Amino acid sequence: MTTERVNPPELSPPAGFSHAVVATGSRVVFLAGQTALDGDGKITGTTLPEQFEKALTSLLTALAAAGGTPADLARVTVYATDVADYRTHARQLGRIWRERAGRDYPAMAVVEVVRLWDERALVELDGFAVLA
């Protein structure tokens, strides 16, 4: 797969995302929403950074099982139950992202939701990737 990150100079400088990603490949992998569920189906972690790290790790595990890498991610949506808390922890969340997924950011959005499927979940990530 090849990707081109497009960040037009007339838009605000992106921090932790790309404005657009042009992906060329032959397989599209749609990734289901991942929260901080452990192998027994229980939410782990009590803070947003803890849950974000687990959710991202799960998303990347599903992607790897489908034959992809973090660089193949074209789009990720983050659903947070408290965007103010997300903004408060943005630096830490960015560090977690870079450690797990690198610096080639997909097109991203953060959306505040009233609650997630498991009411103890603070964050959920879904997305899609394009593989060669």
C-alpha positions in Angstrom: 0.0 0.0 0.0 1.1 3.5 -0.6 -0.2 6.5 1.4 0.1 10.2 0.9 -0.6 12.5 3.8 -2.2 15.7 2.5 -2.1 18.7 4.8 -3.0 21.9 2.7 -1.1 25.0 4.0 -4.4 27.0 4.0 -5.8 24.7 6.8 -4.6 24.9 10.4 -1.5 22.8 11.0 -2.5 19.3 12.0 -1.3 18.0 15.4 -1.7 14.3 15.8 -3.7 13.7 12.6 -3.6 14.3 8.9 -6.2 16.4 7.1 -6.4 13.8 4.3 -4.9 10.5 3.4 -4.7 9.2 -0.1 -4.4 5.4 0.1 -3.7 3.1 -2.8 -3.9 -0.6 -2.4 -5.9 -3.7 -3.1 -7.5 -4.6 0.3 -9.6 -2.4 2.7 -9.7 -3.6 6.3 -12.6 -2.2 8.3 -11.7 -2.2 12.0 -14.5 -2.6 14.6 -14.6 -0.3 17.6 -12.2 -1.2 20.3 -12.5 -0.2 24.0 -10.3 -1.2 26.9 -11.7 -4.8 27.1 -9.4 -7.5 28.2 -9.5 -11.1 27.0 -12.3 -11.8 29.5 -14.5 -9.0 28.2 -13.9 -6.7 31.2 -12.9 -3.1 31.0 -9.4 -2.5 32.2 -8.0 0.8 33.5 -9.8 3.6 35.2 -8.2 6.6 33.5 -8.6 7.8 29.9 -4.9 7.3 29.1 -5.0 3.7 30.4 -8.1 2.9 28.5 -6.8 4.7 25.3 -3.6 2.6 25.4 -5.6 -0.6 25.7 -8.1 0.3 23.0 -5.3 1.4 20.6 -3.4 -1.8 21.3 -6.5 -3.9 20.6 -7.2 -1.9 17.3 -3.6 -2.5 16.2 -3.8 -6.2 17.2 -6.9 -6.6 15.0 -5.1 -4.8 12.2 -2.0 -7.0 12.5 -4.2 -10.1 12.4 -5.6 -8.9 9.1 -2.1 -8.4 7.7 -1.7 -4.7 8.3 0.6 -2.3 10.1 -0.1 1.1 11.8 1.2 2.8 8.6 -1.7 1.2 6.7 -4.3 3.1 8.8 -6.2 5.6 6.6 -8.9 6.7 9.0 -9.4 6.4 12.8 -12.4 7.8 14.8 -12.0 8.3 18.5 -15.2 8.3 20.5 -14.7 9.8 24.0 -17.2 10.2 26.8 -15.5 13.5 27.9 -13.7 15.5 25.2 -12.5 18.0 27.8 -10.7 15.1 29.6 -9.4 14.0 26.2 -8.0 17.5 25.6 -6.5 17.6 29.1 -4.6 14.3 28.4 -3.8 15.1 24.7 0.0 15.2 25.2 0.0 11.8 27.0 -2.4 10.3 24.4 -0.2 11.6 21.6 2.8 10.0 23.2 0.9 6.7 23.5 -0.1 6.9 19.9 3.5 7.6 18.7 4.9 4.7 20.8 2.3 2.2 19.5 1.5 3.5 16.0 4.4 5.8 15.0 4.2 9.3 13.5 2.4 8.6 10.2 -1.0 9.8 11.3 -4.2 8.8 9.6 -7.1 11.1 9.0 -8.8 11.3 12.5 -11.7 12.7 14.3 -12.6 12.8 18.0 -16.3 12.7 18.8 -17.9 13.1 22.2 -20.6 10.5 23.0 -23.0 10.2 25.9 -21.8 6.7 26.7 -20.3 3.6 25.0 -21.6 0.0 24.9 -19.9 -0.8 28.2 -20.8 2.0 30.6 -17.3 1.9 32.2 -15.6 2.6 28.9 -14.2 6.1 28.5 -13.0 5.8 24.9 -13.5 3.7 21.8 -11.4 3.6 18.5 -12.5 2.3 15.1 -11.2 2.9 11.6 -10.1 1.4 8.4 -6.8 0.6 6.7 -5.8 0.0 3.1 -3.3 -2.8 2.4 -1.3 -3.6 -0.7 
